[in-house]
Amino acid sequence: MTSAGKSVSGKSVRCAIYTRVSTDAGLDQEFNSLDAQYDASEAYIRSQTHASWTLIKTRYDDGGFSGGSTDRPALQKLLDDVRTRKINVIVVYKVDRLTRSLADFAKLVELFDAHNVSFVSVTQQFNTTTSMGRLTLNVLLSFAQFEREVTAERIRDKIAASKRKGLWVGGMVPLGYSLNEGKLSIHADEAKTVRLIFERYLELGSVNRLVADLKSKGLTSKVRRLSTGAVRGGVPFTQGPLFYMLRNRFYIGEVTFKGEVLPGPQPPLLERSLFDAVQAKLAEQWSHRTRARQKSKALLSGLLFDDAGNRMIATHATKNRVRYRYYISRPLQRGHTDEPVGSISRVPADQIEALVTNTVRDRLTKSGEQRSASPEQHTVAAHVAKVEVRTKHLAVTMKRIETTPDHDRELAQHDNARTMSDQGEVILIPWTKPPMRKFRDVIQSASASIRRTRPIRAERRIGLIRAIARGRQWLEEIVWGRSTIEQIAVRHKCSARQINLTLSMAFLAPPLVKAAIEGRLPRGIGIAELRDAPPEWSKQYLNIGLPPL
């Protein structure tokens, strides 16, 4: 036993029993595995009455939870009571009831030591305060983790063997089939829908048209009823699920496992000739799409640079089904924020390409050269060596051509913005980056670099706002006596500590809340950084490294 397990000055030693089983099988019995663990641990505590051990009334039972994770309701409640110093000794039947992970065990022991709590296993005698005791525990947990990993490997091997034998191993039943007593059979009505989808795709030759066609016919995806009673599916088909369905070999009686095609347990729903025709059509479409992409290559690809010398890469974004093309400096495109970028690191593609193309054609006209009738991309590639994006203009470096001195003077008289470089003529095109329609003044931390800090991600901002709203709602319930922390924890199936952390979000400084709503908080600040913040508003800013707002 540890020192925490001994009676000091006649004080009682408060003992808590933790029990766990991995599955919920048999938990409805009058006397189950949790009860057996509890009785054995209780008997051990009674045997230590000479050391003033007393059992607390609270039970910590986790039924149907794996030992590979600490995300268990009863365990979290136990750890909360450890932090509030309500417990002196934790008693378990076996070490692996507490955890099967070495990493989690190390964290738990560190927490126990910090609060002077000892840890006892009824069937395995050791002392967690000595190096030998810790070694014994680590060895036991190593075997527990090894057993867990071996069990997982056995399960994976069993699934693989079952698939190779053509057995159904579970999962979501595809549209067109139903599962009865563990066996798959064809669902007559759904099978008609599947055949119609394959046939209509061959007729229409486009998944986009197929989506519209199915929507006009009122056809929807498979309706699934979960064990919880919730209903999923029954919605119009979209492109992604249709592509998956059209490629799914399940409909011809086959299954794929790690790239291997195997005979499946299900009867075929489609004729192989129909399925093969659809695959050929899909392959033809993909080939055509690839060629189209190659033809639409950006005009300035490989030619555009920022004023820091970084190549600018063509990319695009889609919003409301509208595609916006632009060029971005390579360090930003690769996420290398520590590398220097130019004064302008992102430019609209259409505007830049039009300026450069028109300038090249004007230059060819003024020089007396025959205007090329080739496409714009060939015109730019044939005459432009480099385009550099600067703050007030574009510097277009032309490829060097053989000219006479008189010809050079004539060109200079036509355009004073032309200079000469080692490569060739440099033309300066007046240009400024168009202002952004929406600009959020992101709050800069004291340690921020000169480069503007990026704003918080949209999904994190939404989660943060929801947490603040939830904290304020729960605080109102508690203040008006409608609920307690414990009642809220039971309602939301989480620990009291999680409720307290969320409640702390209700006490954030109003300027911080406003900045979160407006999306002006810098990236890297979210729920984890703001919860459990100091009550003083000035210290909240200091805690996250931001200046007072």
N, C-alpha and C positions, 0 to 999 in steps of 0.2 A: 504493500500500500504506500501511497504518497503521504507527505506530511499533511496535506489537506484532508486526508481521511482519518486523522487522529483527533480525538477529543482534546480541545485546548481549554483549560480552566473550567472543565465541566460543561462546556457548551455542546449542544447537540450538533451532530453532523448531518446536514440535510442531503438526502439521497434521492436521485431521480432515476427511474428505469426507462430505458429506450428500447422499443421492440420494432421489428420490421420483417415483412415477408415480401418477396418479389412479385407474387401473383395474388390476385384476389380470390383464387379458387379456395373454397372451404371456409371463407371468412363468415359466412352466414350460419355456420354451425354453432351450437351452444358453447362448445369448448374448442377453440381453434389454435393455430400455431402461435398467434400473438399472446393468447392466454397462457400457453405452456411456457413461453419465454418469460412472461411476467411473473408467473408463480415461482420459477426457478430463481429468478433474480431477487424476488421478495424473500424467499427462504434464505438466500445468501445474506441479505441485509439483516434479517433477524439473528443470524449467527454472529453478527458483529455488534450486538446490543451492548456488550461490555465496553465498546469504544464509542458509545453514545450515538450510534447510527440510527437515524429515523427516516422513514419513507414519507415523502411528501405526497399529497393527495392527487396532484395532477398526473395524468397518464399521457405518455408520448408514444402513440402507436401509429405506424405508417403501414397500412395494408395495401399491397399492390404497387409498390414503388421499388425501382431498381436501386441497387447500392452503387451504381456507377456514377450517380449524380447526387448532389446535396440539395437539389431543388425538391424538397419533401416538406409538406406542411408541418408535421409533428417535429421533425428535426429542426426546422427554422424556429418553431416555438421554443424548443429546448435551448437553442443557441441564444435566443432573445433573453430567456431567463438566466442563462449563464452571464450574459453581459450586465444584467441588472443585479447580479450577485444573489440570486435566490437559491442557488444550488452549490453544494460543496463537492459532491461525488456523483458521477454518472456511472450507472451499472448497466451492462449489456450481457446478453447470453453468450455471444461470440463477437469477436472483433469485427467480422465482416457484416454484422448487423448494422454497425454504424456507417461503414463505407467500405467499398472494394477498390478504391482508387488511392494510390500512394500520394499523389499530389494533393487530393482533398484531405487525406489523413494528416499530412504535414501542416496544413492550414488549421485544421481542427485542434491539433495538439498545441500549436502556437496560441490559439485563442484560449484554450484551457489553462495553459501556463500563465498567460497574462492576467487571468482572473482567479488564479490559485485553486483551480478545479482539478480533481484527480479523476482517473478513468479506470474502471475495473471491468474485467471480463470474467464471468462466473466460471467458465470452463477452461480458461487459460490464465494462469497466474503470472503476473509481471508487474513491474513498477515503472511507470512512465517518467519518473524524475531521474532515473539513472540511465547511463549510456547503454548498459546491457539490456535494460528494459526496453529502451527505444529500439535497439537492434532486434530484439525478439519480436516486437510489434511489426517492424519493417519487414522481417522475414515472413511473418504470418500474412501480412497484407500483400506481399509479393506473390505468394501462392494464391491468395484470393483473386488478385488481378489476373494472374496467369490462368486460373480456372475460368474466369469470366471471358477472357479472350479465346480460350480453347472452345468454350461453349458457343461463342459467336461463330468461330470457324466451322464448327460442326453443323450449325444451323445453315450457314452459307453453302457448305458442301451438300447438305441434304436437299436444299432448294435446287442446286445445280443438277444433282442426280435425278430429282423428280422431274425437272424440265426435260432432261435427256430421255427419260422414259415416257414422255408425253403426258405427264400428270399435271392437273391444275393445282397451282401452288398459291392461289389467292390473288387479290388485287381488284382493281375496278373492272367490272364486266363491260366489254365494249358494246356499243350500240349494235343491235341485231341479235344479241344473245341474252339468255337468262340463265340463272344458276338455281338448280333444284337438287337438294340433297347432295351438294358437293359436285354435281355434274353439270356440264354446260350443254345447253340445247338451243336451237334456233328459235328466236322470238318472231313469229310470223309477221306481225305488223311492222316491227322495226326492221326486219329483213327487207321488206319492200322499200323502205326509206333508203337503206344502204345501197340496194341495187339501183335505185333511181339516182342517187348521188353519183355513182360511178358512170352510169350511162349518160347523164346530163353533162358531166365534165367532158366526156368525149365529144358530145355535140357542140358544147359552147367553147371548149378549148381554153378556158380561162377560169381560174379560181375566183377572181373578183366577180365575174359574171355569174358564176355558180352561187356565190353568196347572195347576190341580188335575186336570183331565180328561186332559191330555196325560201328566202324571206317572203317573196310574193306568193308562194304556195303555202305559207304558214307552217313550214316544217321546222321543228326545234330539236335540240339535243336530247339525249337520254335523261329521263327523270330518275333520280336516285334518292332513296330515303335512307338516311343515316340511322345508326343505332340510337342516337340521341333524339330521334324524331324529326330532326331538321330535314328539309327537302332541298336538294341541289339539282341543277340542270333545268331542262325545260325552257331554254333560252335560244334565240336565233343563232344559227351557225356563224362562225367567223373564220377568217383565213387560216389561222394557225391550226385549230382542230381539224379543219378540212384537209389541209396538207398532210397532217399526221394520219388521218383516216385513209386517204387515197394511197398512202405508202404502206399501210398496215397489212403484213402478210398473214395476220390472224384470220382474215376473211377467206383465205384459201386453205385453211386447215394447218397452218404452220405457225411456229413461234421462233423468235430470235433470242439467243442468249449469248452475250459477249461476242457478237459478230458471227455466231454460228446459227445456221437455219436448221431447225429441228421439226419433226412432225409433232403437231399439237394434239391435245385431247378433244378439241372441238370439231364438230362436223363443218366442212367447208360451206360457206354461204354464197360464194361467187364462183363463176366459171373461171378457170385459169386464163382462158383466152381474153376475157374481159379485163381481168386484173393486169395481164401483161400489156394489153393495149394502153391502159391508163399509165403504166410505168413508162412506156415509150413516149407517150405524149408529155408527161412530166419532164423527162430527160430532154426532149426537144425544146420545151419551153425554157428550161434552165440554160441550155446552150444559147438560145436566142437572147435571153436576158443578159448573159455574160458578154456576148458580142456587143449588145447595145451599150452596156456599161463601158466597154473599152472604147467605143466610138465617142462617147460623151466625156472623154477625159478632159480635165480642166486645161484651159488654154495656156495658163502660166505655170503649169506644173514643172518644177525643176528650174524655173527662171526667176521666181519671186523670192526676195530676201528682205528681212528687216534691217534697220540701220545698225544693229549689233552683229550683223553677219550671219544670222540664223536663217536657214531655209524656211520658207513659209509653206505649210502643207495644206492641200485642198481638203476640205471636209464639208459637212452639211448638217443641218438640224431640221427636223420636221415639226411643225406646229399647226394644229387644225388642218391637217392634210396638205399644208403648203410647205414646200421644200425651200429652205434658205441656204444658199451656198456661200461659203466664205473661206478665207485663208487664215491660218493660225501659225504662229511661230513654233518651230519644232520642240523647244523645251517645254512649252505649255501643253502641246499636243501629247507629249510623252509623260506629262506630269512631273517634270524635273523643275520644281519651283525654285531650287537653289541656283540654277544657272541663269546668267544675265540674259534679258530679252531686250528687244528694241523699244524705242519710245512709243511705237504703235505695234502691238503684237497680234491684232486681229482686224481684218479688213473685209468688206463685202466683195464677193467674187465678181458679180455681174458688173458693178460699177468700175472696178479696176480693169477688168478685161476689156470693157468697152473703150475706156480711155486709151489704153495701150494700143488696141487694134486700130482705132481711128488715127492715133498719132503716127503709127507705122505707115498707114495708107497715105496720109497727108505728106509724109516725108518722101515717099516714093513718087508722088505726083510732082512735088516741087523740084525734086532732083532730076526730073525728066525721064526717070526709069519707067518701064512699062508696068502698069499696075497688074498685079497678079490676079488671075481669075480663080486661083485655088481657094479652098476653104480658109476660114479665119485662122484655124490652128496651124495650117501649113504656112500661112503668111507670117505669123508671129515666129514660128520656129525657124523660118528661113532667114529672118532679118534681125531678131532680137537676141542678144547675148545674156542680158541680165536686167532685172527690174528691181530697184531698191525703194522701199517704202520709207519716206522721211516725214517729219511732222507737217511740212507745208507744201511738199511736192513729191512727185514720183520721179526718180532718176532712171531713165530708160537708156541702157547702153546697147547701141546697135553693133551688129557684127561688122568688122572692118572690111571695107571694100577698096579696091584700087581706084583712086581718083587723081586728077591733076590739081595743082595748087590753085589754078583759076576756078576750078569747080568747087573747091573747098571754100574759097572766098565768096563765091556766089551763094552757097548754102548758108553761110554765116550772115549774109545780108538779109536773107529771107527770114531767119529766125535767130534773134540774139540769145535765146535760151539754150543754144547748142554750144557744147564744148567738146574737146577731144580727149580721149583716154588712150591707154596703150592698146585696149581691145578695139575701140572704134569710137564713133560719135556718141556723145552723151546728151540726151534731150531731157530737160527739166520740165515736167508737166505740173502746173499749179494744181494743188489738190489738198484738201483737208478732210480728215475723217468726219463723217456725219455724226452729229451728237446722238447719243442713245436716247430712245424715246422714254425709257424708264431707267432711273438711276437711284440706287439705294446707297445712302451715305453710310457705309459699314463702319462701325465703331472700331477705332484702331487701338490696340493695346500699347502699353508703354514700351514693350520690347519688339513691336512690329517693325519689319524692315521698311525701306523706302517704298517698295512695291505695294500696291493696294492689297489689303487683306481680302480674301474671298468671303462672301457671305455664307451664312449657315445654309446647309442643304434643305430643300423644300420639305422632304419627308421628315427630317429631324425637327424642323420648325413646327410642323403640324403636331408631332408627338409631344413637343415641349408645351405648346399652347394647350393641348388636351390635358396634360399633367397639371398645369396651373389651374385650369378650370375645374378639374376633378378635386384638387386640393381645396379650392375655395368652396366647392359644394359640400365636401365632407366636413370642413370646418364649420360651415353654417349649420349642418345637422347636429354637430356636437354642441355648439354654443346654445342652440335652442332646445337641447335636450331630446332631440328626436332619435339619436343613435349614440352609441359609445364606440370607442376604437375597436373593442373586441367584436361588437356586432357588425361593424363595417368589414372587419377582417373575415368573419364567417361568411358574410354575404358575397364577398368577392373572392373567397377561397385563397387568401394569402395571409402572410404573417402580420402581426401587429407592427413589427418594425417597418415593413413595406408601407403600411398605412401612415405611420409617423413620418416617413421620408416624403411621401406624397403631400402630407399636410404642410410640411415645411415650404412647399412651393407656393402656398397661399400668402407667405410673409415676404415675398420678394419685393424689392423696391419698385414702385410704380414705373419709373423710367426704364428699368430692366424689362418689365412686362411689356411696355409699349414697344421697346426695341425688338423684343421677340416677335410680337405680332406683326410689326412692319418688316421683319426679316433683316434687321440691321445688325444683329449679333454676328460676330466673326465665326467662321467655320472652326469647329473644335469645341464649341461651348454648347452643351445640351443639358438633358435632364441630369445626367450623372454629375456634371460640374456645378449645377445650381441647387440640387436638393441638399437638404441638411445644411443650408448656408447659415452664417451667423445672423442673429436677429437684427443687429445694427446695420442699417442700409449702407453706411460708409464702408463697413468691413466686407460687405457682400461684393462690392466692386474690387476691393483689394484681393479678396479670396480668388477671384477669377482673372486677375491681372488686367482689369479695365479701369480707365479713369472715371471719376464720378461724372454722371450725366446731368 
